[in-house]
Amino acid sequence: MTRVAVIGGDGIGPEVVGATMSILERMDLGLEFVETEMGLACFERTGEYLPSKTLRTLESCKALLFGAITSPVTFDPCYSSPLLQLRKHFDLYANIRPCFPILQEHKLVDLNAVIVRENTEGMYTCREREDDGTVILERVVSEKGCRRIVVKAIKVAKVMGFDKITCVHKANVLRRSDGLFRGVFYDVMRDSGLQADDMIVDAAAAALISKPKYFQCIVTLNLYGDILSDEAAALTGGLGMAPSANLGDNFGLFEPVHGSGLDIAGKNVANPSATILSACLMLEFLKKMDAASTLQSALVQTLTEGDRTRDLGGRLGTREFADKVAERLTRQ
């Protein structure tokens, strides 16, 4: 039986993951769910943000459904983000962010796209050093990293029925690093059967607002993708509705992108929709396409029929909303 790890994490993470698990456990999925821990709350209990026991558990699993993490408020030179550690340990080189509105009345623009972001290189290497009052960061862009993220983008675009991929970069300034990315993009795209074009990142940020229908699939480097995907989420309904997948060749980490929401933690008001949608992505990764479709349909039906959490104008708490989604599963 396929093992799937479950980590609530910090803040509202345990609430939205718990709500999502209450739905998944009612489905006949043939999965073994294994709970484990990491994050700030874990550190406060164990003295470790990512315990070795947790890592061993994850290594025995095919996927991880994760909630949220809180980073230390004060600078700690010994702190290393558990999420960045997992991306490197499992080589989760592709971050997939679908960008489409679940609720049409909450969208700001007509955007229906996906952003495929390189997830292990770029500005997030954490290779920083100080030199006479100056902090220097090493930015890494490799041909291997560029090639495999473009290959992944092609696969994602074809699965989603798109026929064009836009490479977003800053090669007009970063001529060698982003120039490498742009060059590899056109080389890999040559025999893909898809249309290929490219755009400078600042122009792309504006175009997401001014001409959103231009985009289908965006492939880009780490920092650009981080920023553009949050912009796209805000344009299509907000971070509370935004799922994500972090994929390697043999492991996947699935999480909402809204953060730990410490101001509303423990109040049963958090919206679990992004976590439920992340679970849908996880089920697709595990080749359980029918289950993923059924779960997403139940979520959409619940929202469109007016059963919503407070952030979406409803009155339901986190768990109550999950119960409503679970009820819709029987109607599918």
C-alpha positions as a Markdown table, in Angstrom:
| # | Residue | x | y | z |
|---|---|---|---|---|
| 1 | Met | 0.0 | 0.0 | 0.0 |
| 2 | Thr | 1.3 | 3.5 | -0.9 |
| 3 | Arg | 2.3 | 5.5 | 2.1 |
| 4 | Val | 1.5 | 9.2 | 2.4 |
| 5 | Ala | 3.0 | 11.4 | 5.1 |
| 6 | Val | 0.8 | 14.0 | 6.8 |
| 7 | Ile | 2.2 | 17.1 | 8.6 |
| 8 | Gly | 0.0 | 19.9 | 10.0 |
| 9 | Gly | 3.0 | 22.1 | 10.9 |
| 10 | Asp | 2.4 | 25.5 | 12.5 |
| 11 | Gly | -0.5 | 28.0 | 12.9 |
| 12 | Ile | -3.5 | 27.1 | 10.9 |
| 13 | Gly | -1.7 | 24.2 | 9.3 |
| 14 | Pro | -3.0 | 21.5 | 11.7 |
| 15 | Glu | -6.5 | 22.8 | 11.2 |
| 16 | Val | -6.6 | 22.9 | 7.4 |
| 17 | Val | -4.8 | 19.6 | 7.1 |
| 18 | Gly | -7.0 | 18.0 | 9.7 |
| 19 | Ala | -10.1 | 19.2 | 7.9 |
| 20 | Thr | -8.7 | 17.9 | 4.6 |
| 21 | Met | -7.8 | 14.5 | 6.2 |
| 22 | Ser | -11.4 | 14.2 | 7.5 |
| 23 | Ile | -12.5 | 14.2 | 3.9 |
| 24 | Leu | -9.7 | 11.9 | 2.5 |
| 25 | Glu | -10.4 | 9.3 | 5.2 |
| 26 | Arg | -13.9 | 9.0 | 4.0 |
| 27 | Met | -12.7 | 8.1 | 0.5 |
| 28 | Asp | -11.7 | 4.6 | -0.7 |
| 29 | Leu | -8.1 | 5.6 | -1.7 |
| 30 | Gly | -6.0 | 2.6 | -0.8 |
| 31 | Leu | -3.5 | 4.8 | 0.9 |
| 32 | Glu | -1.7 | 4.5 | 4.2 |
| 33 | Phe | -1.5 | 7.9 | 5.9 |
| 34 | Val | 1.3 | 8.4 | 8.4 |
| 35 | Glu | 1.4 | 11.5 | 10.7 |
| 36 | Thr | 4.7 | 13.1 | 11.5 |
| 37 | Glu | 6.0 | 16.6 | 12.4 |
| 38 | Met | 8.3 | 19.5 | 11.5 |
| 39 | Gly | 8.3 | 23.3 | 11.9 |
| 40 | Leu | 8.5 | 25.8 | 14.7 |
| 41 | Ala | 6.1 | 24.0 | 17.0 |
| 42 | Cys | 8.1 | 20.9 | 16.5 |
| 43 | Phe | 11.3 | 22.8 | 17.4 |
| 44 | Glu | 9.7 | 24.0 | 20.6 |
| 45 | Arg | 8.9 | 20.4 | 21.6 |
| 46 | Thr | 11.9 | 18.6 | 20.3 |
| 47 | Gly | 14.7 | 21.2 | 19.7 |
| 48 | Glu | 14.6 | 20.3 | 16.0 |
| 49 | Tyr | 12.8 | 22.0 | 13.1 |
| 50 | Leu | 13.1 | 18.8 | 10.9 |
| 51 | Pro | 13.9 | 15.8 | 13.1 |
| 52 | Ser | 15.8 | 12.9 | 11.6 |
| 53 | Lys | 12.9 | 10.7 | 12.6 |
| 54 | Thr | 10.6 | 12.8 | 10.4 |
| 55 | Leu | 13.0 | 12.5 | 7.5 |
| 56 | Arg | 13.2 | 8.7 | 7.8 |
| 57 | Thr | 9.4 | 8.6 | 7.8 |
| 58 | Leu | 9.2 | 10.7 | 4.7 |
| 59 | Glu | 11.8 | 8.5 | 2.9 |
| 60 | Ser | 9.4 | 5.6 | 3.3 |
| 61 | Cys | 6.5 | 7.6 | 1.7 |
| 62 | Lys | 5.6 | 8.5 | -1.8 |
| 63 | Ala | 4.1 | 11.9 | -1.0 |
| 64 | Leu | 3.6 | 14.5 | 1.8 |
| 65 | Leu | 0.5 | 16.6 | 2.5 |
| 66 | Phe | 1.7 | 19.6 | 4.4 |
| 67 | Gly | 0.0 | 22.5 | 6.1 |
| 68 | Ala | 2.2 | 25.5 | 7.0 |
| 69 | Ile | 5.4 | 26.6 | 8.6 |
| 70 | Thr | 6.3 | 29.5 | 10.8 |
| 71 | Ser | 9.9 | 30.8 | 10.6 |
| 72 | Pro | 11.7 | 32.3 | 13.6 |
| 73 | Val | 10.9 | 36.0 | 14.1 |
| 74 | Thr | 14.5 | 36.8 | 15.1 |
| 75 | Phe | 17.5 | 36.0 | 13.0 |
| 76 | Asp | 19.1 | 32.7 | 13.9 |
| 77 | Pro | 22.3 | 31.8 | 12.0 |
| 78 | Cys | 21.7 | 28.1 | 12.7 |
| 79 | Tyr | 18.1 | 28.1 | 11.3 |
| 80 | Ser | 17.5 | 26.4 | 8.0 |
| 81 | Ser | 14.0 | 26.2 | 6.5 |
| 82 | Pro | 12.7 | 22.7 | 6.7 |
| 83 | Leu | 10.9 | 23.2 | 3.4 |
| 84 | Leu | 14.1 | 24.2 | 1.6 |
| 85 | Gln | 15.8 | 21.2 | 3.2 |
| 86 | Leu | 13.1 | 18.9 | 1.9 |
| 87 | Arg | 13.3 | 20.4 | -1.6 |
| 88 | Lys | 17.0 | 19.7 | -1.7 |
| 89 | His | 16.9 | 16.3 | 0.0 |
| 90 | Phe | 14.2 | 14.9 | -2.3 |
| 91 | Asp | 15.3 | 17.0 | -5.3 |
| 92 | Leu | 11.8 | 18.6 | -5.6 |
| 93 | Tyr | 12.9 | 20.7 | -8.6 |
| 94 | Ala | 9.5 | 21.6 | -9.9 |
| 95 | Asn | 6.9 | 23.8 | -8.2 |
| 96 | Ile | 3.5 | 23.7 | -9.9 |
| 97 | Arg | 1.0 | 26.4 | -9.3 |
| 98 | Pro | -2.4 | 26.2 | -11.1 |
| 99 | Cys | -3.8 | 29.7 | -11.5 |
| 100 | Phe | -7.6 | 29.6 | -12.2 |
| 101 | Pro | -10.7 | 30.9 | -10.4 |
| 102 | Ile | -12.8 | 28.5 | -8.5 |
| 103 | Leu | -15.3 | 31.2 | -7.8 |
| 104 | Gln | -15.9 | 33.5 | -10.7 |
| 105 | Glu | -17.2 | 36.4 | -8.6 |
| 106 | His | -13.9 | 36.5 | -6.7 |
| 107 | Lys | -11.6 | 36.7 | -9.8 |
| 108 | Leu | -10.0 | 40.1 | -10.7 |
| 109 | Val | -9.0 | 39.1 | -14.2 |
| 110 | Asp | -9.8 | 36.3 | -16.7 |
| 111 | Leu | -6.7 | 34.1 | -16.0 |
| 112 | Asn | -6.6 | 30.4 | -16.6 |
| 113 | Ala | -2.9 | 29.3 | -16.5 |
| 114 | Val | -0.3 | 27.3 | -14.7 |
| 115 | Ile | 3.1 | 28.5 | -13.5 |
| 116 | Val | 5.9 | 25.9 | -13.5 |
| 117 | Arg | 8.8 | 27.2 | -11.3 |
| 118 | Glu | 12.3 | 25.9 | -10.9 |
| 119 | Asn | 12.4 | 25.0 | -7.2 |
| 120 | Thr | 16.0 | 24.2 | -6.1 |
| 121 | Glu | 18.3 | 26.8 | -7.6 |
| 122 | Gly | 18.3 | 30.5 | -8.4 |
| 123 | Met | 18.2 | 32.9 | -5.4 |
| 124 | Tyr | 17.1 | 30.3 | -2.9 |
| 125 | Thr | 20.5 | 28.5 | -2.6 |
| 126 | Cys | 20.9 | 30.2 | 0.8 |
| 127 | Arg | 24.6 | 30.6 | 0.0 |
| 128 | Glu | 25.2 | 33.9 | 1.7 |
| 129 | Arg | 28.3 | 35.4 | 3.1 |
| 130 | Glu | 29.4 | 38.8 | 4.5 |
| 131 | Asp | 32.3 | 40.8 | 3.3 |
| 132 | Asp | 33.2 | 44.1 | 4.9 |
| 133 | Gly | 29.6 | 45.2 | 5.6 |
| 134 | Thr | 28.2 | 43.6 | 2.4 |
| 135 | Val | 26.1 | 40.5 | 2.2 |
| 136 | Ile | 26.8 | 38.5 | -1.0 |
| 137 | Leu | 24.4 | 35.8 | -2.3 |
| 138 | Glu | 25.4 | 33.2 | -4.8 |
| 139 | Arg | 22.7 | 32.8 | -7.4 |
| 140 | Val | 22.8 | 29.4 | -9.2 |
| 141 | Val | 21.4 | 28.6 | -12.6 |
| 142 | Ser | 22.5 | 25.4 | -14.2 |
| 143 | Glu | 21.9 | 23.9 | -17.6 |
| 144 | Lys | 20.6 | 20.7 | -16.0 |
| 145 | Gly | 18.2 | 22.7 | -13.8 |
| 146 | Cys | 17.0 | 24.7 | -16.8 |
| 147 | Arg | 16.6 | 21.7 | -19.0 |
| 148 | Arg | 14.6 | 19.6 | -16.6 |
| 149 | Ile | 12.2 | 22.4 | -15.6 |
| 150 | Val | 11.4 | 23.1 | -19.2 |
| 151 | Val | 10.8 | 19.3 | -19.8 |
| 152 | Lys | 8.5 | 19.3 | -16.8 |
| 153 | Ala | 6.6 | 22.4 | -18.1 |
| 154 | Ile | 6.1 | 20.6 | -21.5 |
| 155 | Lys | 4.5 | 17.6 | -19.7 |
| 156 | Val | 2.3 | 19.8 | -17.5 |
| 157 | Ala | 1.2 | 21.9 | -20.4 |
| 158 | Lys | 0.2 | 18.9 | -22.5 |
| 159 | Val | -1.7 | 17.3 | -19.6 |
| 160 | Met | -3.6 | 20.5 | -19.1 |
| 161 | Gly | -4.4 | 20.8 | -22.8 |
| 162 | Phe | -2.3 | 24.0 | -23.4 |
| 163 | Asp | -0.5 | 24.6 | -26.6 |
| 164 | Lys | 1.9 | 27.4 | -25.7 |
| 165 | Ile | 4.6 | 27.9 | -23.1 |
| 166 | Thr | 6.0 | 31.3 | -22.2 |
| 167 | Cys | 9.5 | 31.5 | -20.7 |
| 168 | Val | 9.8 | 34.4 | -18.2 |
| 169 | His | 13.3 | 35.7 | -17.4 |
| 170 | Lys | 15.5 | 38.8 | -17.0 |
| 171 | Ala | 18.1 | 37.9 | -19.7 |
| 172 | Asn | 18.3 | 41.6 | -20.8 |
| 173 | Val | 20.2 | 42.3 | -17.6 |
| 174 | Leu | 21.3 | 38.9 | -16.3 |
| 175 | Arg | 22.7 | 37.9 | -19.7 |
| 176 | Arg | 24.7 | 34.8 | -18.7 |
| 177 | Ser | 22.4 | 33.1 | -16.1 |
| 178 | Asp | 19.0 | 34.0 | -17.5 |
| 179 | Gly | 20.5 | 34.0 | -21.0 |
| 180 | Leu | 21.3 | 30.3 | -20.3 |
| 181 | Phe | 17.8 | 29.6 | -19.2 |
| 182 | Arg | 16.3 | 31.3 | -22.2 |
| 183 | Gly | 18.6 | 29.5 | -24.6 |
| 184 | Val | 17.9 | 26.1 | -23.1 |
| 185 | Phe | 14.2 | 26.8 | -23.2 |
| 186 | Tyr | 14.1 | 27.3 | -27.0 |
| 187 | Asp | 16.4 | 24.3 | -27.5 |
| 188 | Val | 14.1 | 22.0 | -25.5 |
| 189 | Met | 10.9 | 23.4 | -27.0 |
| 190 | Arg | 12.1 | 22.9 | -30.6 |
| 191 | Asp | 10.6 | 19.4 | -30.9 |
| 192 | Ser | 7.8 | 19.7 | -28.3 |
| 193 | Gly | 5.0 | 20.4 | -30.7 |
| 194 | Leu | 4.1 | 23.4 | -28.6 |
| 195 | Gln | 4.3 | 27.2 | -29.3 |
| 196 | Ala | 7.2 | 28.9 | -27.5 |
| 197 | Asp | 7.7 | 32.5 | -26.6 |
| 198 | Asp | 9.5 | 34.5 | -23.9 |
| 199 | Met | 8.9 | 37.7 | -21.8 |
| 200 | Ile | 10.9 | 39.8 | -19.4 |
| 201 | Val | 9.7 | 39.2 | -15.9 |
| 202 | Asp | 8.6 | 42.8 | -15.1 |
| 203 | Ala | 6.6 | 42.8 | -18.4 |
| 204 | Ala | 5.1 | 39.5 | -17.4 |
| 205 | Ala | 4.0 | 40.8 | -14.0 |
| 206 | Ala | 2.1 | 43.6 | -15.7 |
| 207 | Ala | 0.7 | 41.4 | -18.4 |
| 208 | Leu | -0.9 | 39.0 | -15.9 |
| 209 | Ile | -3.1 | 42.0 | -15.1 |
| 210 | Ser | -3.4 | 43.8 | -18.5 |
| 211 | Lys | -3.7 | 40.8 | -20.8 |
| 212 | Pro | -4.2 | 37.6 | -18.7 |
| 213 | Lys | -5.6 | 35.6 | -21.6 |
| 214 | Tyr | -2.1 | 35.8 | -23.2 |
| 215 | Phe | -0.8 | 33.2 | -20.8 |
| 216 | Gln | -1.3 | 29.4 | -20.7 |
| 217 | Cys | 1.8 | 27.9 | -19.2 |
| 218 | Ile | 4.6 | 30.0 | -17.7 |
| 219 | Val | 8.0 | 28.4 | -17.0 |
| 220 | Thr | 10.4 | 30.4 | -15.0 |
| 221 | Leu | 13.2 | 30.5 | -12.4 |
| 222 | Asn | 12.8 | 30.3 | -8.6 |
| 223 | Leu | 12.4 | 33.8 | -7.4 |
| 224 | Tyr | 10.4 | 35.0 | -10.4 |
| 225 | Gly | 8.0 | 32.1 | -10.0 |
| 226 | Asp | 7.6 | 32.7 | -6.3 |
| 227 | Ile | 6.5 | 36.2 | -6.9 |
| 228 | Leu | 4.4 | 35.7 | -10.1 |
| 229 | Ser | 2.5 | 32.8 | -8.7 |
| 230 | Asp | 1.4 | 34.8 | -5.6 |
| 231 | Glu | 0.3 | 37.6 | -7.9 |
| 232 | Ala | -1.6 | 35.1 | -10.1 |
| 233 | Ala | -3.3 | 33.7 | -7.0 |
| 234 | Ala | -4.4 | 37.1 | -5.8 |
| 235 | Leu | -5.9 | 37.8 | -9.3 |
| 236 | Thr | -7.9 | 34.5 | -9.3 |
| 237 | Gly | -9.4 | 34.4 | -5.8 |
| 238 | Gly | -6.7 | 34.9 | -3.2 |
| 239 | Leu | -4.1 | 32.8 | -1.5 |
| 240 | Gly | -6.8 | 31.0 | 0.5 |
| 241 | Met | -7.7 | 29.2 | -2.7 |
| 242 | Ala | -4.2 | 28.6 | -4.0 |
| 243 | Pro | -2.7 | 25.0 | -4.0 |
| 244 | Ser | 0.8 | 24.0 | -4.9 |
| 245 | Ala | 2.8 | 20.9 | -5.8 |
| 246 | Asn | 6.6 | 20.4 | -5.2 |
| 247 | Leu | 7.6 | 17.6 | -7.5 |
| 248 | Gly | 10.7 | 15.5 | -7.9 |
| 249 | Asp | 11.0 | 12.3 | -9.9 |
| 250 | Asn | 10.1 | 10.0 | -7.0 |
| 251 | Phe | 8.4 | 12.2 | -4.3 |
| 252 | Gly | 5.9 | 15.0 | -4.1 |
| 253 | Leu | 5.2 | 17.6 | -1.4 |
| 254 | Phe | 1.8 | 19.2 | -1.6 |
| 255 | Glu | 0.8 | 22.3 | 0.4 |
| 256 | Pro | -1.4 | 25.4 | 0.4 |
| 257 | Val | 0.5 | 28.6 | -0.1 |
| 258 | His | -1.2 | 30.9 | 2.3 |
| 259 | Gly | 1.2 | 30.5 | 5.2 |
| 260 | Ser | 0.6 | 29.8 | 8.9 |
| 261 | Gly | -2.0 | 32.5 | 9.6 |
| 262 | Leu | -1.0 | 32.9 | 13.2 |
| 263 | Asp | -3.6 | 35.6 | 13.8 |
| 264 | Ile | -6.5 | 33.2 | 13.1 |
| 265 | Ala | -4.9 | 30.0 | 14.4 |
| 266 | Gly | -7.0 | 27.9 | 16.7 |
| 267 | Lys | -10.2 | 29.8 | 15.9 |
| 268 | Asn | -11.8 | 27.4 | 13.5 |
| 269 | Val | -12.1 | 30.1 | 10.8 |
| 270 | Ala | -9.4 | 29.1 | 8.4 |
| 271 | Asn | -10.4 | 28.2 | 4.8 |
| 272 | Pro | -9.2 | 24.7 | 4.0 |
| 273 | Ser | -9.9 | 25.0 | 0.3 |
| 274 | Ala | -6.3 | 25.5 | -0.8 |
| 275 | Thr | -5.3 | 22.4 | 1.2 |
| 276 | Ile | -8.1 | 20.4 | -0.3 |
| 277 | Leu | -7.0 | 21.5 | -3.8 |
| 278 | Ser | -3.4 | 20.5 | -2.9 |
| 279 | Ala | -4.8 | 17.1 | -2.0 |
| 280 | Cys | -6.3 | 16.9 | -5.4 |
| 281 | Leu | -2.9 | 17.6 | -7.0 |
| 282 | Met | -1.5 | 14.9 | -4.7 |
| 283 | Leu | -4.0 | 12.3 | -5.8 |
| 284 | Glu | -3.2 | 13.1 | -9.5 |
| 285 | Phe | 0.5 | 12.6 | -8.7 |
| 286 | Leu | -0.4 | 9.2 | -7.1 |
| 287 | Lys | -2.3 | 8.3 | -10.4 |
| 288 | Lys | -5.7 | 8.4 | -8.6 |
| 289 | Met | -7.3 | 10.6 | -11.3 |
| 290 | Asp | -10.9 | 9.7 | -10.6 |
| 291 | Ala | -10.5 | 10.4 | -6.9 |
| 292 | Ala | -8.9 | 13.8 | -7.6 |
| 293 | Ser | -11.7 | 14.7 | -10.0 |
| 294 | Thr | -14.3 | 13.6 | -7.5 |
| 295 | Leu | -12.8 | 15.6 | -4.7 |
| 296 | Gln | -12.4 | 18.8 | -6.7 |
| 297 | Ser | -15.9 | 18.5 | -8.0 |
| 298 | Ala | -17.3 | 18.1 | -4.4 |
| 299 | Leu | -15.3 | 21.2 | -3.4 |
| 300 | Val | -16.5 | 23.3 | -6.3 |
| 301 | Gln | -20.1 | 22.2 | -5.7 |
| 302 | Thr | -19.9 | 23.1 | -2.0 |
| 303 | Leu | -18.6 | 26.6 | -2.8 |
| 304 | Thr | -21.0 | 27.3 | -5.7 |
| 305 | Glu | -24.0 | 26.2 | -3.6 |
| 306 | Gly | -23.1 | 28.8 | -1.0 |
| 307 | Asp | -21.5 | 26.7 | 1.8 |
| 308 | Arg | -18.4 | 28.8 | 2.5 |
| 309 | Thr | -16.0 | 29.9 | 5.2 |
| 310 | Arg | -16.1 | 33.4 | 6.5 |
| 311 | Asp | -13.3 | 34.8 | 4.3 |
| 312 | Leu | -15.5 | 33.9 | 1.3 |
| 313 | Gly | -18.7 | 35.5 | 2.8 |
| 314 | Gly | -20.0 | 32.4 | 4.5 |
| 315 | Arg | -20.6 | 31.3 | 8.1 |
| 316 | Leu | -19.0 | 27.9 | 8.3 |
| 317 | Gly | -16.0 | 27.0 | 10.4 |
| 318 | Thr | -13.0 | 25.0 | 9.1 |
| 319 | Arg | -14.3 | 21.6 | 10.1 |
| 320 | Glu | -17.9 | 22.4 | 9.3 |
| 321 | Phe | -16.9 | 23.4 | 5.7 |
| 322 | Ala | -14.9 | 20.1 | 5.4 |
| 323 | Asp | -18.0 | 18.2 | 6.5 |
| 324 | Lys | -20.1 | 19.9 | 3.8 |
| 325 | Val | -17.5 | 18.9 | 1.1 |
| 326 | Ala | -17.5 | 15.3 | 2.4 |
| 327 | Glu | -21.3 | 15.3 | 2.1 |
| 328 | Arg | -21.0 | 16.3 | -1.5 |
| 329 | Leu | -18.7 | 13.3 | -2.2 |
| 330 | Thr | -21.8 | 11.0 | -1.9 |
| 331 | Arg | -23.5 | 12.9 | -4.7 |
| 332 | Gln | -20.7 | 12.5 | -7.2 |
